[in-house]
Amino acid sequence: MIIQIKIVIVFLALVLILLVYRVFFIVNKLEVNKEPEYLFPDGNSTITIYVKPYNKLGMEIPFKKVNVIFEIIEGRELIEIVSKSPDKLILRSNYKIGVVIIHIKNSYTFLPIEINVEIIGQLV
């Protein structure tokens, strides 16, 4: 009888561990943020685009880096890439006004995420 109770307790503990792992550490959605919202055509203005993974509870997953591929679809001549990492992209504007369209490919969504970066203002 005691052996059966121990087996049931071990089984329930394993199910609980798997459930906690599934809820807290599996990516449910990705959120793309950019700081600031737009660039100026001054040659010094930079924007940081980063991707954060979130779990089913809407909390950012700790210690999780998502590997995404940033692909510039339009406006390549408007910007230059300062830094690129698996989850972050830093861009610097050139001396032109326009819109840069970036696709973010990842293994968590079927279609790539599209983000627009506007370069606004007067030319220097």
Secondary structure, DSSP 4 states (H G I P E B T S, - for coil): -HHHHHHHHHHHHHHHHHHHHHHHHS--EEEEEEESSEE-TTS--EEEEEEEEE-TTSPBPTT-----EEEEEE-GGGEEEEEE-SSEEEEEE-S--EEEEEEEE-SSSSSPEEEEEEE-S---
